[in-house]
Amino acid sequence: MKNNCRRFIRLAWLALGLCAIQTAHAEKADRDKPIEISADRGNLDQLKGVTVWQGNVVIIQGTLKLNADRATVTQDKQGNQTMQATGRQVNFRQKMDGKNEWIEGQANQLDYNTVTHVAVLTGNARVKRGSDLVIGNVITYNTETEMYEVSSGASSNGGRVTAIIQPRPRDNSPAKKTDGSTP
């Protein structure tokens, strides 16, 4: 039963992604913007390539804004990075490319890997894209393929996942004849 529900949610997000594939990308210009990090305290271990920010952490890059209690960023010798943000509630918000629309999320923990391009939101996870919403215990999102997977936990919504997908607006304009005139 859980596999069927997980498969349904995956298909629902795939359909949503296909409907919005041209316009549902995060703001592309953000990746070229500087990263601003503020926190109560931070430390860097250059030998291990680990940076830890603690206390009211705010990370801003262009339209992307992330709030957490703690963020740990590791970087290997090739420059690949992983980030883990934790807190009572980790929140993020980013503008969609070419639209006046935002993607917002929250969870107890957010993990991101620049090699796999996978973000994992764990614990009371929610992602809202426009008017669409998905809720579960764990939400995994590949930022390249735009594929989501959501799974439940016993403490999350009675062990179930939820997706609310708004209908696409219909074109109510009169149909045009093949000669270009309207009926």
C-alpha positions in Angstrom: 0.0 0.0 0.0 2.8 2.5 0.9 4.6 1.7 -2.4 1.5 2.4 -4.4 1.0 5.7 -2.6 4.6 6.6 -3.1 4.4 5.7 -6.8 1.2 7.8 -7.1 2.8 10.8 -5.5 5.9 10.4 -7.7 3.7 10.3 -10.8 1.7 13.3 -9.6 4.9 15.3 -9.2 6.2 14.1 -12.6 2.9 15.3 -14.2 3.2 18.6 -12.4 6.8 19.0 -13.5 6.0 18.2 -17.1 3.2 20.8 -17.1 5.5 23.5 -15.8 8.8 22.3 -17.2 9.4 25.5 -19.2 8.8 27.9 -16.3 9.3 26.1 -13.1 13.0 26.4 -12.8 14.7 28.3 -9.9 16.0 31.7 -10.8 19.0 30.9 -13.0 20.8 34.2 -12.2 21.0 33.2 -8.5 23.9 30.8 -9.1 26.1 33.8 -10.3 25.3 35.9 -7.2 27.5 36.1 -4.1 26.5 34.0 -1.1 25.9 36.0 2.1 25.9 34.0 5.3 25.1 35.5 8.7 24.9 33.6 12.0 25.6 34.1 15.7 28.9 32.2 15.2 30.9 30.2 12.7 34.1 28.3 12.3 36.2 26.9 9.4 38.5 23.9 9.3 40.5 24.5 6.1 42.3 21.2 6.4 39.1 19.2 6.5 37.1 21.6 4.3 34.3 22.0 6.8 32.5 25.2 7.7 29.9 25.3 10.5 27.5 28.2 11.1 25.4 28.2 14.3 22.6 30.3 15.8 20.0 32.1 13.6 21.7 31.1 10.4 20.6 33.0 7.3 22.0 32.1 3.9 21.1 34.4 0.9 22.1 34.0 -2.7 20.1 36.1 -5.1 16.5 35.3 -4.6 17.3 32.2 -2.5 17.0 32.6 1.2 17.5 29.8 3.8 17.0 30.0 7.6 18.3 27.4 10.0 19.6 27.0 13.5 22.8 25.3 12.2 24.4 24.8 8.7 27.4 22.6 8.0 29.1 22.8 4.6 31.8 20.4 3.5 33.9 20.7 0.4 36.2 18.1 -1.1 39.4 18.7 -3.0 37.5 18.8 -6.3 35.2 21.6 -5.0 32.1 19.4 -4.6 30.0 20.5 -1.7 27.4 19.1 0.7 25.3 21.1 3.0 23.3 20.0 6.0 21.0 22.6 7.6 19.1 21.7 10.8 16.8 23.4 13.3 13.4 23.5 14.9 12.4 24.3 11.3 14.6 24.9 8.3 12.9 27.2 5.8 13.9 28.2 2.3 12.4 30.3 -0.4 13.5 31.0 -4.0 11.9 32.8 -7.0 11.0 30.7 -10.0 12.9 31.6 -13.2 10.9 34.0 -15.4 7.8 34.1 -13.2 6.6 36.1 -10.3 6.2 32.8 -8.4 8.2 31.2 -5.5 9.1 27.7 -4.4 9.1 27.4 -0.6 10.0 24.6 1.7 10.4 23.6 5.3 11.6 20.6 7.3 13.6 19.8 10.4 16.7 19.0 8.2 17.8 19.8 4.7 20.6 18.0 3.0 22.0 19.0 -0.4 24.7 17.5 -2.5 26.2 19.4 -5.5 27.4 16.2 -7.2 24.1 14.4 -7.2 22.0 17.6 -7.3 19.7 16.0 -4.7 18.0 17.9 -1.9 16.5 15.8 0.9 14.0 17.5 3.4 13.5 15.3 6.4 11.0 15.7 9.3 7.7 17.4 8.9 8.7 18.3 5.3 6.6 20.5 3.1 7.3 22.0 -0.4 5.0 24.6 -2.0 5.5 25.6 -5.6 3.0 28.3 -6.6 -0.3 27.0 -5.3 0.7 23.3 -5.3 1.8 21.6 -2.1 3.4 18.3 -1.1 3.6 17.1 2.5 5.4 14.1 4.0 8.1 13.0 6.4 10.8 12.9 3.7 10.8 14.8 0.4 13.7 14.0 -2.0 14.1 16.4 -5.0 16.6 16.3 -7.8 17.2 19.8 -8.9 18.4 18.7 -12.4 15.6 16.3 -13.3 13.0 18.1 -11.2 11.8 14.7 -9.9 10.3 14.5 -6.5 9.7 11.5 -4.2 7.8 11.9 -1.0 7.5 9.3 1.8 5.6 9.2 5.0 6.5 8.4 8.5 4.4 7.2 11.4 4.3 10.7 12.9 3.6 12.5 9.6 -0.1 12.9 8.8 -1.0 9.5 10.3 1.6 7.7 8.1 0.4 9.2 4.8 1.7 11.7 2.3 -0.4 14.6 0.8 -0.2 16.4 -2.5 -2.4 19.3 -3.5 -2.1 20.1 -7.2 -4.1 22.9 -8.7 -5.8 22.5 -12.1 -4.2 24.3 -15.0 -6.1 27.3 -16.2 -8.3 26.6 -19.2 -8.1 28.8 -22.3 -11.7 30.2 -22.5 -11.1 32.2 -25.6 -13.3 31.3 -28.6 -11.8 28.6 -30.9 -10.3 29.9 -34.1 -11.2 28.5 -37.5 -8.4 27.3 -39.8 -8.6 30.6 -41.8 -7.8 32.5 -38.5 -11.3 34.0 -38.0 -13.4 33.3 -34.8 -16.7 31.5 -35.0 
